[in-house]
């Protein structure tokens, strides 16, 4: 089986999410990568070094510069004549492109897989991760998105894949890039951070969130996350949100402060290696998944913890 993996990138560097998708694809058979962008040969060269990759297809065209799904999906669908499966990381971009590819191929998409059980058999979470479904596709072609936290990252070095230039239909003319606002931070990106400090609604307001969460995160060199309640209340921007409708993370250490542990939040972080919870309610659901739990007033406990680090 030949599998085509979408390489997530910014036309300069490849994103880490690609490496987990490569690991998943390698369980299906031969792995080929697709780099579509503008002025992105450096990304293709970087992708060619990934261990276990057989070939890199490079589509360098202005139409693909911003990875508009309406332009990229037909390019991928055209390549599926030579591939048996298309795999994309379950990121914002991957989840935008994959359904369009599935529609063009007239197949069902298998979303957010956790494991590969067979050539066309996978597991995936349902009910916010409270149940794991085993699904088998009967379609001739597969379209799959991969939950990055469920697979180890493939080695970024060690491969020497051939780079093949390809072309597609270019601009479909049905969408256009207007602008993007990218939040810049010195902190590690949430999905790749080894330590994450998250705050919940108990922090009262944006100023309190900043006062208690930021110093602790600074001491730990951690990324900052938040529950949906904290985001909805305006404490922090949307890109801080961890959970079913936010980012799925699995850091080495996840510190949940003032977060009760709603099922939607747990779905986004329960794969973390070590979970530390601080909450004054000893019956809070977060303690059911925490490895270390501290029942106490966060306004006293957090400053003391920060001071001792």
N, C-alpha and C positions, 0 to 999 in steps of 0.2 A: 504494500500500500504506500502510495506517495502522498505526503501531507504538505500543504502549503501554509506557512505561518506568516501572519501579518506582523511586520516589524514596526513597533511604535517608536517614533522619534520626533525630533524637532528640526530636522534637516541638517543638524550639526552633530548630535549625539543620539545614540540608541537609548531607549528607556529600559529600566530593569525588568519591567513587566514582561518584556519579550522573552527573557531567559526562562521564566517559569512556563511560558507557553511552549517553548522548545522542548522542555523536559516532558511535558504532556504529549506533545506530538511524537516524540521519539518512541513512545510506547505503542504507537500505531504503525510505525515503519519508517521508511526513508523520509528525511526532513529537508524540505526546500524552504527558503525564506523569500518574502516579497518586500522590497524596499521601494516605496512609491513616494516621491517628493520632488522638490526642485533644488538643484545644486546639492544633491545628497549622496554623491559617490563616497564621501568619507564615511557615511553611515553604513553603506554597503560593504566597505572594506572592514569596518569594525564588526559587522554581522558575520562576515566570512570567517572570522577567527573563532566563532563560537564552536565549541567541541560538538561533534556529531552532526554537523550540517553538511549536506551534500552539494547544494547549489544555492546561489543567491540570485534572484531575478531583480533587476534594477530598472524601474520605470521613472526616468528623470524627465519631468515635464512640468511646466508652470501650472497646469491644471491640477496637479496633485500637491502643490506646495502646502496647502492648509488641511490636507486630508479630508476634503469634503466628501462625505459618504456617497453623494449622488454621482460623483466623478470616479471615486475609487472602486465602488461595488461592481460596475461593469468591467473594469480592468481585471478584477479578481475572478469574476464569473467566466471571462474569456479564458483565463488560465486553468480553469477547472476541467477543461477537456483533457489535460495532461496530469491531473491530480485527482486523488480519490477523496481527499478531505481538506477542508479549510479550517484552520485554527487561529483564533484571535484571543488575546488577553481580555478578561472581562473588565476593561477600563471604560471610561466614558467614550473614547474613540472606538474601541473595539465593539462595544455594545451598540454603537451607532451604525457601524459598517456591516457587521455580521447578519443582522436580519434582512438587510437589502440584498445581500449575496444569496441568502436562503430563498428569498422571494424570486430572484432571477433564475435560480436553479430549480424552483418549485419543489423544495424539500423542507422538512421540519428542522428547526434549529434545536440543538441540545445546548442549554444554557448553563453557565456557571458550574462546570463539572468539578468534582472533588477528586475523582480517581478514574482510571481507565481499567475496566474489568475484562474487556475483550475487544475484538476488532471493531465492534459497533455497540459495545455495552459500556455504560458509564454510571457513576453515581453523582447525584446532585442534591443540594439542599432544597427542602420545601417547608412551608409553614415557618418561615424565619429561622430555618436551621434546626427546628425541633424534630424534624424527621428527615431521613435521608432516603431518597428514592433511587432505585436501580432502574435505568431506562435502556432500552435497546432500540436502535434505529433500523428500519427496514428499507430506508432510502438508498439508492445507488451511490449518491454523493453525501458526504457528511459536512455539516457546518456546526462548529463547536466553539463555545467561549469557555475560557479557563479561569477559575478562581486562583489568582496568583499565590495566595497564602497556603494553598493545599499542595503545592508542588515545590520541590527544591529548585533553586536556580541552576540552570546549566552553566558549565564553566565558560567564562567569557573569552578564554584563551585556549589555544591548543588545536583549533581547527584551521583548515586551509581550503575553504570551499571556492569553487569557480564562480565568478561573477558574470552573469549573462544579461546583456541589455535587451529590454523588451519595450514594446510600445502598446498603447491602448487607444481608446477612442477619444481621449482628451476631455475637454470641457463639455459636459452634457447640456449646459446652458439653462439648467433649471434651478440653480442656486448660485450664490456668490458670496465670497468672504467680505465682511464689512469691517469688523474690528475684533480685537480680543483684549481683555484686561487680565494680565498675569500677575498674581500676587508674588512679590519677591520677598524672600526671607533668608536669613543666614541659618535658620534651623533646617534640620534634615526633613525631607519630604515625608509626610505621614506614612505613606505606603512602603517606604524603605527605611524608616527610623528604627533603630534597635531598642530605643526606650521612648515611651510616649507617656506624657502626663495629661490626663483628661479631667475636665471639670464639668459639673452639672448645674442644674438650676439652683441648687442650694447656695451658690456663690452670689446670688442676689442681683448683681448688675455688672456691667462691663468693667468698671473701675475696680471692683472687688475681685473679679476674675483675674485681671492683670496683676493686682497686688499680691494675690496668694499663689496663683499657678505659675506665672512667669519666672519668679526667682527660683523656684524649685526646678523648673525645666532648665533654666540657665545652669544651675549647679550640676545637673545630670547630663547636659548636652542633649536634651531630649526634644522630640517634636511635641507640639501641643495639639490636643484634640478636645472634643466637647461632645456632649450628648445633644440630641436634636432639640430638647427643651431649652438648653442654653443657647443654641443657635437661633431658635425661633424667638427667644426673648431678647435677641440682639446683643448678647454678651460678646460674641465673636462672629467672624464671617462664616458663610456656608462651607467654605473649603476646609474648615476645622472639624466638620461633623463626622463622627464615627458611628456606624450602624448600618442597618439594612438599607436605608435610603441615603446613606453617606458613603464613607470609605470603609472597605474591609481591610483590617490590619492584623498582623500577627507578629508583633515585636518580641524581643527577648523579655522585656519587662513592660507591663502595662499598669499604670497607676491610675485608679479611678477615684476621684475625689468629689464627694457630694453627689454621686451618681447612684440612683436607687437600683438600677439594673433592669430597666424595661426590656422585654423580649427583643424589641427591635434594636436596642443598643448591644445587647449580648451577641446578636447575630453578627455584628461587625468586629468583635474583638475576642470572642471566647477561644479562638485558636492561639492566643498569645501564650508564650512559653511559661511565664510567671505573671500572675495577676495579683495586684495588691489593691485592696479596697479600703478606703477611709470613709466612714459614714456613722452618724450618731444613732441611726436606727438599726438595732441589732437584727431585726427581721427583714432588712432590705434584701431583695433577690440577688443583688450583686455578690453577697457573701456565699451564695450557693456555688458560684463558679470560681471564687477567689482562692488562691493558694495561701495568701496571707491576708487576714482581715483585722482591721483596727477599729473598734467601736469607740468613737469619740467625736468631740466638736472640732470640725476641720479648722475653725478659726483659731484654735489653740494648738492643735496637733501639727498642722502644716508649717507654720512659722518655726516651731521647735525643730521639726524634722529638717527644714531648710538650713537652720542655724548649725545643726550638728554635722551636716555634710561637708 
